[in-house]
Amino acid sequence: MSDSMTTEQVDQLIGRTVRDSDFRERLLADPATVLADEGYPVDANVVSKIEDAQNHVIGAVSTSFNLVAGVPDDGDATPG
């Protein structure tokens, strides 16, 4: 099996990640293992993009929480 994912496999992976929160949680926690366990090729580029996406999601959630909580951009915990 090739180490590269086809466009169809990427589409399937994205669809499942959107629909299945348990799968999404496992995938974000350990992309290489989950891809292998699910029969996908372990594509280093895809694993890297999943890890990057996880960092962006965590950053976006943190930023959103800070905005809702009124925390200024400088990290000061005092409500604005």
VOPAGU-2260 file (C-alpha; in pm, 1 decimal, decimal comma):
REM VOPAGU-2260
SITE   aa  ch    i         X         Y         Z
SITE  MET   A    0       0,0       0,0       0,0
SITE  SER   A    1     124,6     350,7     -82,6
SITE  ASP   A    2     210,1     599,2     192,4
SITE  SER   A    3       2,3     864,9      13,7
SITE  MET   A    4    -368,9     911,4      63,1
SITE  THR   A    5    -597,0     943,4    -237,5
SITE  THR   A    6    -837,2    1234,0    -271,9
SITE  GLU   A    7   -1121,4     990,2    -199,2
SITE  GLN   A    8    -953,6     873,3     123,2
SITE  VAL   A    9    -896,4    1232,0     235,8
SITE  ASP   A   10   -1262,9    1312,9     163,2
SITE  GLN   A   11   -1373,4    1006,5     361,7
SITE  LEU   A   12   -1144,5    1099,5     650,3
SITE  ILE   A   13   -1273,0    1456,7     661,9
SITE  GLY   A   14   -1635,4    1341,7     643,9
SITE  ARG   A   15   -1591,1    1092,6     925,3
SITE  THR   A   16   -1401,4    1346,4    1134,7
SITE  VAL   A   17   -1688,1    1593,6    1100,8
SITE  ARG   A   18   -1963,9    1338,6    1173,2
SITE  ASP   A   19   -1805,3    1120,0    1443,6
SITE  SER   A   20   -1689,3    1305,2    1755,1
SITE  ASP   A   21   -1531,3     993,5    1912,1
SITE  PHE   A   22   -1328,4     929,9    1596,2
SITE  ARG   A   23   -1232,2    1298,8    1579,2
SITE  GLU   A   24   -1110,6    1294,1    1939,5
SITE  ARG   A   25    -900,8     980,9    1881,0
SITE  LEU   A   26    -765,2    1114,8    1551,0
SITE  LEU   A   27    -654,9    1443,3    1705,4
SITE  ALA   A   28    -494,5    1263,8    2000,6
SITE  ASP   A   29    -288,6    1018,8    1791,6
SITE  PRO   A   30    -324,8    1067,0    1416,1
SITE  ALA   A   31     -69,2     810,3    1296,0
SITE  THR   A   32    -207,9     527,4    1510,1
SITE  VAL   A   33    -570,8     600,4    1422,4
SITE  LEU   A   34    -495,2     624,0    1049,9
SITE  ALA   A   35    -313,7     288,1    1062,2
SITE  ASP   A   36    -584,0     124,7    1276,9
SITE  GLU   A   37    -854,1     241,1    1034,5
SITE  GLY   A   38    -667,8     111,1     729,1
SITE  TYR   A   39    -560,0     447,7     590,0
SITE  PRO   A   40    -204,2     494,7     466,7
SITE  VAL   A   41       3,4     676,4     727,0
SITE  ASP   A   42      86,9     978,5     513,8
SITE  ALA   A   43     338,3    1199,4     700,6
SITE  ASN   A   44     197,9    1510,0     530,5
SITE  VAL   A   45    -157,0    1427,4     642,6
SITE  VAL   A   46     -40,3    1347,5     997,7
SITE  SER   A   47     138,7    1682,9    1009,6
SITE  LYS   A   48    -170,8    1867,3     884,6
SITE  ILE   A   49    -388,4    1693,4    1147,0
SITE  GLU   A   50    -144,3    1792,2    1421,5
SITE  ASP   A   51    -139,6    2151,4    1290,0
SITE  ALA   A   52    -520,2    2156,0    1276,8
SITE  GLN   A   53    -536,3    2042,6    1638,6
SITE  ASN   A   54    -312,6    2334,5    1740,9
SITE  HIS   A   55    -528,3    2579,0    1543,3
SITE  VAL   A   56    -849,3    2442,4    1697,0
SITE  ILE   A   57    -710,7    2469,9    2049,4
SITE  GLY   A   58    -591,6    2824,6    1977,9
SITE  ALA   A   59    -927,5    2924,5    1827,8
SITE  VAL   A   60   -1122,9    2782,6    2122,2
SITE  SER   A   61    -891,7    2958,9    2367,0
SITE  THR   A   62    -927,2    3288,9    2179,7
SITE  SER   A   63   -1306,4    3252,8    2164,3
SITE  PHE   A   64   -1324,8    3176,6    2535,6
SITE  ASN   A   65   -1110,3    3479,6    2612,6
SITE  LEU   A   66   -1333,0    3701,0    2398,1
SITE  VAL   A   67   -1647,1    3575,3    2571,7
SITE  ALA   A   68   -1485,2    3608,5    2914,4
SITE  GLY   A   69   -1362,1    3958,0    2833,4
SITE  VAL   A   70    -992,8    3873,3    2864,8
SITE  PRO   A   71    -777,8    4127,4    2677,0
SITE  ASP   A   72    -542,9    4012,3    2400,3
SITE  ASP   A   73    -235,0    4074,5    2618,9
SITE  GLY   A   74    -334,8    3778,5    2841,9
SITE  ASP   A   75    -433,4    3994,8    3138,9
SITE  ALA   A   76    -706,9    3807,9    3327,6
SITE  THR   A   77    -882,4    4130,6    3425,1
SITE  PRO   A   78   -1210,6    4167,4    3233,1
SITE  GLY   A   79   -1202,8    4452,2    2981,2
